[in-house]
């Protein structure tokens, strides 16, 4: 059941539309995915209108038991939140930028953003909660793009870094009204007091990170909730407190996106009774431009040869630090951010040394920069792929060379095994394995 205070407040907000809205909360939510354009091609399902790589599925499959899901060929993401693409493309176009996804776990918006970024741009994906930051790092590794850095830092830590980011995406923790259909237990956790608490926390987070945004840069503010305290009211307050401009994003009428319900400001609302998706709200701030000097980063990373460079298709594009491959064009800012933030992963994690032996990582296998010709390749059947993803023992065919073997499903890499002759060791990360 819906909380009586929520009903009263939302009726006042929606007026005659409220009945259709409440009925929509009792229907099944649509299932949508977004494909990885570097790992797979277009699909035949119904596309999401505002996202070039988004699709609706006719029913919800068992994603856990789809090897292509674990291989990073697609991400399961709510369709309305894919609207971020429209804002990002309008604001950034084809520019090389430094972008921060501030509240990034589990990785939906980060995998989306890095798919949209140019190869010479950099995405920093941050999550303040340690356990969630590890899930974020896993999903970014599976997506496989090298121009990525995953951090586990507080928004205040970013605020100390002045004028670093061209774009900050802040998908802020909220009261979760937009999840009432997808997650019925969230209805029981809702209260007016929590709405007010969330609204205050959202403003604090934006204030904490604001100094990290370059003058003339953009902050994308989003929630998955319906009330105006966390949405229009916060956007207006923040624009006044930060002296920021609220930017208009072009939309198409057939998308049925709702505009502002208060204050007459450019914002974008998704309601489940009007658009095929869950609740979502977005607004974009522009920081006023002024004269400032770009930070002159000094990199500790030098361009040297590495015994690991042959594992990559384009080693000349990288510098190597221990067992990480860092995009050469971003090495200065990689170093600067690593010195000032708690970094979980950066660039491509190639593996680890154990004595004189180098053990290649799953992140290398899943990287879009992997040079597959450097390893014997073994195609797995569906059942074998599931065994592998459970981290179970597999019997390889006779005649396969000893050493590290790249295993794949439908020609998409899943990870490595080590063939030692009488058996093969499964090198899939224990923490990633299918547990069901």
Wavefront OBJ file of the C-alpha trace (Angstrom):
o trace
v 0.000 0.000 0.000
v 1.010 3.584 -0.586
v 1.652 5.863 2.365
v -1.297 8.230 2.942
v 1.034 11.247 3.068
v 2.575 10.206 -0.245
v -0.912 9.891 -1.796
v -1.977 13.332 -0.555
v 1.207 15.064 -1.712
v 1.299 13.363 -5.102
v -2.387 14.081 -5.777
v -1.658 17.771 -5.208
v 1.282 17.477 -7.597
v -0.420 15.592 -10.437
v -4.065 16.633 -10.113
v -6.254 14.778 -12.627
v -3.361 12.530 -13.656
v -2.980 10.972 -10.219
v -5.369 8.047 -10.793
v -3.535 6.972 -13.960
v -0.241 7.361 -12.114
v -1.330 5.149 -9.199
v -2.673 2.499 -11.569
v 0.685 2.427 -13.364
v 2.424 1.520 -10.085
v 0.475 -1.757 -9.991
v 1.649 -2.869 -13.443
v 4.845 -4.772 -14.254
v 7.829 -2.517 -14.957
v 9.369 -2.759 -18.431
v 12.690 -4.559 -18.813
v 15.384 -2.661 -20.680
v 19.055 -3.085 -21.500
v 21.764 -0.982 -23.077
v 24.315 -2.691 -25.316
v 28.075 -2.211 -25.315
v 28.792 -0.845 -28.813
v 32.403 -2.104 -28.739
v 31.357 -5.681 -27.990
v 28.097 -6.275 -29.835
v 25.933 -4.996 -32.647
v 22.376 -3.670 -32.785
v 19.542 -5.861 -31.588
v 16.092 -6.637 -32.953
v 14.057 -5.641 -29.874
v 12.119 -2.388 -29.532
v 14.554 0.518 -29.126
v 14.470 3.099 -26.335
v 13.641 6.317 -28.193
v 16.095 8.590 -26.355
v 19.051 6.173 -26.299
v 20.712 4.831 -29.441
v 21.954 1.675 -27.700
v 18.916 1.038 -25.451
v 16.329 -1.708 -25.999
v 13.188 -3.005 -24.295
v 12.965 -6.763 -23.822
v 9.598 -8.520 -24.177
v 10.154 -10.320 -20.864
v 12.757 -10.536 -18.119
v 15.244 -13.346 -18.773
v 17.609 -14.811 -16.195
v 20.480 -12.376 -16.648
v 22.550 -14.238 -14.055
v 22.708 -17.254 -16.354
v 23.540 -15.360 -19.546
v 27.303 -15.523 -20.216
v 27.043 -12.502 -22.522
v 25.820 -10.418 -19.582
v 28.929 -11.352 -17.576
v 31.080 -10.638 -20.635
v 29.953 -7.011 -20.621
v 28.102 -7.057 -23.951
v 25.128 -5.273 -22.340
v 24.001 -3.666 -19.085
v 20.565 -4.006 -17.521
v 19.395 -0.432 -16.993
v 16.105 1.331 -16.420
v 15.035 3.065 -19.640
v 14.164 6.501 -18.250
v 17.640 6.962 -16.777
v 19.097 6.454 -20.265
v 17.848 9.976 -21.010
v 21.241 11.076 -19.672
v 22.466 10.428 -23.223
v 20.473 13.346 -24.606
v 21.929 15.793 -22.099
v 25.462 14.522 -22.501
v 25.520 14.593 -26.295
v 23.965 18.061 -26.357
v 26.449 19.479 -23.869
v 29.644 17.697 -24.915
v 29.201 16.805 -28.591
v 32.532 15.329 -29.763
v 34.820 17.207 -27.361
v 37.509 15.567 -25.287
v 36.447 16.043 -21.680
v 37.185 14.971 -18.134
v 33.959 13.666 -16.613
v 33.036 12.628 -13.068
v 30.194 10.253 -12.219
v 29.978 11.159 -8.536
v 27.507 8.590 -7.162
v 28.214 5.868 -9.685
v 27.493 2.428 -8.171
v 26.529 -0.036 -9.434
v 27.608 1.403 -12.799
v 24.611 2.032 -15.062
v 25.366 5.662 -15.805
v 29.140 5.138 -15.855
v 29.007 2.374 -18.461
v 26.660 4.626 -20.440
v 28.868 7.707 -20.145
v 32.073 5.948 -21.142
v 30.317 4.557 -24.224
v 29.497 8.145 -25.225
v 32.888 9.682 -24.418
v 35.611 10.131 -27.023
v 38.601 7.800 -26.722
v 40.768 10.709 -25.531
v 38.376 11.663 -22.738
v 38.512 10.392 -19.158
v 35.728 9.138 -16.909
v 36.137 9.036 -13.135
v 33.518 6.773 -11.550
v 33.152 7.266 -7.805
v 31.267 5.531 -5.024
v 31.608 6.584 -1.378
v 30.528 3.214 0.105
v 33.435 0.772 -0.081
v 31.449 -2.427 -0.788
v 29.507 -0.712 -3.562
v 32.704 0.732 -5.064
v 33.989 -2.818 -5.597
v 30.796 -3.730 -7.482
v 31.254 -0.567 -9.550
v 34.855 -1.535 -10.339
v 33.722 -5.011 -11.419
v 31.096 -3.624 -13.795
v 33.512 -1.096 -15.289
v 36.106 -3.845 -15.821
v 33.526 -6.003 -17.591
v 32.516 -3.073 -19.829
v 36.161 -3.005 -20.889
v 37.023 0.615 -21.744
v 40.548 1.765 -20.822
v 39.933 5.506 -20.247
v 38.385 4.878 -16.841
v 39.334 5.424 -13.212
v 37.259 4.066 -10.300
v 37.476 5.790 -6.913
v 36.115 5.333 -3.400
v 36.129 8.916 -2.104
v 33.833 11.409 -0.388
v 32.364 14.264 -2.465
v 34.343 16.668 -0.245
v 37.559 15.059 -1.497
v 36.617 16.063 -5.036
v 35.715 19.577 -3.923
v 39.345 20.075 -2.865
v 40.393 19.548 -6.489
v 39.712 22.909 -8.096
v 38.559 23.237 -11.708
v 39.240 19.657 -12.828
v 36.045 18.356 -14.461
v 34.227 19.557 -17.569
v 31.130 17.548 -16.599
v 29.948 16.209 -13.245
v 27.058 13.729 -13.205
v 25.381 13.526 -9.793
v 22.696 10.839 -9.635
v 21.923 11.643 -6.043
v 20.700 9.356 -3.253
v 16.997 10.061 -2.871
v 13.753 8.911 -1.248
v 13.233 6.445 -4.125
v 9.600 7.147 -5.028
v 10.423 6.198 -8.607
v 11.195 2.665 -7.421
v 7.749 1.976 -5.920
v 6.766 -0.261 -8.848
v 10.127 -1.968 -9.298
v 10.808 -2.435 -5.579
v 7.583 -2.549 -3.501
v 9.548 -2.666 -0.222
v 10.652 0.918 -0.878
v 7.061 1.999 -0.214
v 7.400 0.933 3.424
v 10.588 2.957 3.855
v 9.074 6.212 2.574
v 8.285 9.139 4.886
v 8.031 12.925 4.673
v 10.945 13.162 7.115
v 13.098 11.057 4.785
v 12.177 13.269 1.823
v 13.373 16.329 3.764
v 16.544 14.513 4.860
v 17.327 13.475 1.288
v 16.724 16.963 -0.086
v 19.188 18.474 2.390
v 21.772 15.782 1.692
v 21.475 16.307 -2.071
v 22.176 20.030 -1.734
v 25.155 19.322 0.528
v 26.661 16.849 -1.961
v 26.341 19.327 -4.848
v 27.940 22.075 -2.750
v 30.746 19.699 -1.740
v 31.688 18.863 -5.334
v 30.992 22.229 -7.003
v 34.559 23.579 -6.795
v 35.836 20.556 -8.755
v 33.761 21.673 -11.764
v 35.522 23.943 -14.233
v 34.012 27.390 -14.884
v 31.734 26.977 -17.888
v 31.339 23.279 -17.041
v 28.100 21.365 -16.483
v 26.618 19.483 -13.545
v 23.863 16.990 -14.353
v 21.527 16.654 -11.356
v 19.244 13.611 -11.232
v 17.040 11.626 -8.858
v 14.616 8.718 -9.143
v 11.876 10.388 -7.138
v 8.722 12.449 -7.799
v 8.384 15.105 -5.072
v 9.360 18.724 -5.663
v 11.518 19.096 -2.529
v 14.191 16.829 -4.016
v 13.616 18.061 -7.548
v 12.376 21.531 -8.572
v 12.834 23.089 -5.130
v 16.410 21.839 -4.871
v 17.251 22.863 -8.422
v 16.003 26.404 -7.831
v 17.797 26.701 -4.465
v 21.050 25.391 -5.862
v 20.929 27.673 -8.887
v 20.550 30.646 -6.526
v 23.123 29.509 -3.963
v 25.739 28.621 -6.603
v 24.825 31.406 -9.036
v 24.429 28.754 -11.723
v 22.450 28.758 -14.953
v 19.830 26.027 -15.531
v 20.281 24.663 -19.062
v 17.535 23.623 -21.497
v 17.969 20.273 -23.277
v 16.115 19.631 -26.576
v 13.488 16.870 -26.362
v 10.945 15.408 -28.780
v 7.202 15.695 -27.971
v 6.585 12.005 -28.695
v 8.825 11.065 -25.755
v 6.090 12.301 -23.378
v 8.570 13.838 -20.963
v 6.976 16.074 -18.338
v 8.427 19.509 -17.671
v 8.567 21.460 -14.445
v 5.660 21.114 -12.001
v 6.856 24.102 -9.982
v 8.892 27.285 -10.448
v 8.790 27.237 -14.281
v 12.382 26.096 -14.785
v 13.795 23.708 -17.429
v 13.696 20.208 -15.903
v 12.839 16.753 -17.253
v 10.487 14.334 -15.500
v 9.607 10.754 -16.363
v 6.367 9.323 -14.961
v 5.441 5.625 -15.423
v 1.923 6.458 -16.624
v 3.301 8.623 -19.457
v 6.642 7.117 -20.508
v 7.724 3.503 -20.753
v 10.042 3.451 -17.783
v 10.304 4.228 -14.081
v 10.399 7.530 -12.227
v 13.303 9.806 -13.152
v 14.115 13.517 -12.828
v 16.950 15.471 -14.385
v 18.172 19.060 -14.573
v 21.460 20.548 -15.816
v 23.440 23.402 -14.253
v 26.107 25.425 -15.986
v 28.811 26.990 -13.860
v 29.403 30.586 -14.863
v 32.569 30.936 -16.952
v 35.459 33.099 -15.789
v 39.154 33.415 -16.454
v 41.014 30.518 -14.890
v 44.195 28.661 -15.624
v 44.088 25.014 -16.563
v 45.904 22.899 -13.999
v 49.376 21.954 -15.161
v 49.518 18.298 -14.174
v 52.946 16.753 -13.747
v 52.964 13.059 -14.455
v 55.111 10.552 -12.615
v 54.477 8.060 -15.410
v 57.074 7.780 -18.136
v 56.761 6.256 -21.575
v 58.791 3.061 -21.248
v 58.618 -0.419 -22.730
v 56.865 -3.099 -20.702
v 57.045 -6.898 -20.957
v 53.230 -6.795 -20.789
v 52.674 -4.449 -23.712
v 52.135 -7.232 -26.268
v 48.900 -8.169 -24.502
v 47.298 -4.995 -25.909
v 46.261 -4.232 -29.479
v 47.681 -0.695 -29.388
v 50.435 -0.626 -26.755
v 51.822 2.640 -28.134
v 48.710 4.382 -26.777
v 49.524 3.443 -23.182
v 52.040 3.981 -20.440
v 52.602 1.120 -18.020
v 52.674 1.474 -14.253
v 53.408 -1.821 -12.510
v 50.600 -4.009 -13.905
v 48.281 -1.206 -15.056
v 48.063 0.230 -18.567
v 47.175 3.936 -18.509
v 46.066 5.777 -21.670
v 49.067 7.890 -22.659
v 47.033 11.004 -23.449
v 45.535 11.059 -19.948
v 48.591 10.025 -17.953
v 49.054 13.447 -16.313
v 45.535 13.678 -14.923
v 45.554 9.981 -14.006
v 48.583 10.676 -11.840
v 47.097 13.820 -10.307
v 43.846 12.095 -9.371
v 45.670 9.034 -8.034
v 47.654 11.289 -5.689
v 44.514 12.951 -4.313
v 41.805 10.279 -4.284
v 41.332 6.723 -3.081
v 41.696 4.826 -6.355
v 40.239 1.318 -6.724
v 41.074 0.699 -10.392
v 42.653 2.729 -13.157
v 43.080 2.058 -16.839
v 43.454 -1.631 -17.642
v 44.407 -3.969 -14.794
v 46.588 -6.423 -16.693
v 47.126 -8.972 -13.920
v 49.656 -9.674 -11.174
v 53.146 -11.058 -10.745
v 53.605 -14.164 -8.610
v 57.318 -14.649 -8.389
v 58.563 -14.769 -11.964
v 55.157 -15.722 -13.337
v 52.646 -13.162 -14.598
v 48.977 -14.098 -14.062
v 46.699 -12.260 -16.541
v 43.527 -10.787 -15.060
v 39.873 -11.122 -15.980
v 39.901 -7.355 -16.597
v 42.490 -7.886 -19.348
v 40.377 -10.655 -20.909
v 37.326 -8.360 -20.916
v 39.157 -5.263 -22.130
v 38.307 -3.905 -25.558
v 42.087 -3.443 -26.000
v 42.955 -7.142 -25.523
v 45.223 -8.670 -28.163
v 43.541 -12.079 -28.402
v 46.242 -13.507 -30.677
v 48.679 -13.638 -27.760
v 46.750 -16.512 -26.163
v 45.346 -19.842 -27.331
v 41.581 -19.351 -27.684
v 38.963 -21.882 -26.609
v 35.261 -21.528 -27.414
v 32.961 -22.775 -24.632
v 29.493 -24.238 -24.976
v 26.701 -22.656 -22.943
v 26.982 -25.268 -20.175
v 30.763 -24.934 -20.086
v 30.484 -21.137 -19.908
v 28.171 -21.392 -16.892
v 30.581 -23.841 -15.257
v 33.409 -21.402 -15.891
v 31.426 -18.468 -14.440
v 30.679 -20.577 -11.352
v 34.480 -20.996 -11.073
v 34.138 -24.755 -11.443
v 36.689 -27.083 -13.002
v 36.536 -27.575 -16.777
v 38.091 -30.348 -18.827
v 39.814 -28.924 -21.890
v 40.232 -30.924 -25.087
v 43.486 -32.766 -25.689
v 46.010 -30.947 -27.806
v 45.488 -27.467 -26.348
v 48.787 -25.769 -25.570
v 49.892 -25.509 -21.976
v 49.826 -22.104 -20.340
v 47.218 -19.393 -20.165
v 44.101 -19.974 -22.269
v 41.551 -17.312 -23.230
v 38.052 -18.777 -23.019
v 35.063 -17.206 -24.734
v 31.375 -17.756 -25.429
v 29.908 -16.913 -28.829
v 33.355 -15.495 -29.609
v 33.165 -12.969 -26.729
v 35.939 -13.337 -24.105
v 34.950 -14.402 -20.584
v 38.339 -14.794 -18.881
v 41.425 -16.970 -18.526
v 42.303 -20.523 -17.523
v 45.739 -22.044 -17.021
v 46.267 -25.361 -18.746
v 48.885 -27.392 -16.873
v 48.423 -30.617 -18.818
v 46.459 -33.026 -16.663
v 44.036 -30.296 -15.585
v 43.210 -26.616 -16.092
v 42.935 -24.015 -13.347
v 39.935 -21.698 -13.558
v 41.192 -18.124 -13.098
v 37.788 -16.406 -12.980
v 37.713 -14.023 -9.968
v 36.213 -15.683 -6.916
v 34.273 -12.539 -5.994
v 32.651 -12.395 -9.479
v 31.484 -16.007 -9.642
v 27.844 -17.066 -10.044
v 26.758 -18.242 -6.609
v 23.276 -19.553 -7.387
l 1 2 3 4 5 6 7 8 9 10 11 12 13 14 15 16 17 18 19 20 21 22 23 24 25 26 27 28 29 30 31 32 33 34 35 36 37 38 39 40 41 42 43 44 45 46 47 48 49 50 51 52 53 54 55 56 57 58 59 60 61 62 63 64 65 66 67 68 69 70 71 72 73 74 75 76 77 78 79 80 81 82 83 84 85 86 87 88 89 90 91 92 93 94 95 96 97 98 99 100 101 102 103 104 105 106 107 108 109 110 111 112 113 114 115 116 117 118 119 120 121 122 123 124 125 126 127 128 129 130 131 132 133 134 135 136 137 138 139 140 141 142 143 144 145 146 147 148 149 150 151 152 153 154 155 156 157 158 159 160 161 162 163 164 165 166 167 168 169 170 171 172 173 174 175 176 177 178 179 180 181 182 183 184 185 186 187 188 189 190 191 192 193 194 195 196 197 198 199 200 201 202 203 204 205 206 207 208 209 210 211 212 213 214 215 216 217 218 219 220 221 222 223 224 225 226 227 228 229 230 231 232 233 234 235 236 237 238 239 240 241 242 243 244 245 246 247 248 249 250 251 252 253 254 255 256 257 258 259 260 261 262 263 264 265 266 267 268 269 270 271 272 273 274 275 276 277 278 279 280 281 282 283 284 285 286 287 288 289 290 291 292 293 294 295 296 297 298 299 300 301 302 303 304 305 306 307 308 309 310 311 312 313 314 315 316 317 318 319 320 321 322 323 324 325 326 327 328 329 330 331 332 333 334 335 336 337 338 339 340 341 342 343 344 345 346 347 348 349 350 351 352 353 354 355 356 357 358 359 360 361 362 363 364 365 366 367 368 369 370 371 372 373 374 375 376 377 378 379 380 381 382 383 384 385 386 387 388 389 390 391 392 393 394 395 396 397 398 399 400 401 402 403 404 405 406 407 408 409 410 411 412 413 414 415 416 417 418 419 420 421 422 423 424 425 426 427 428 429 430 431 432 433 434 435 436
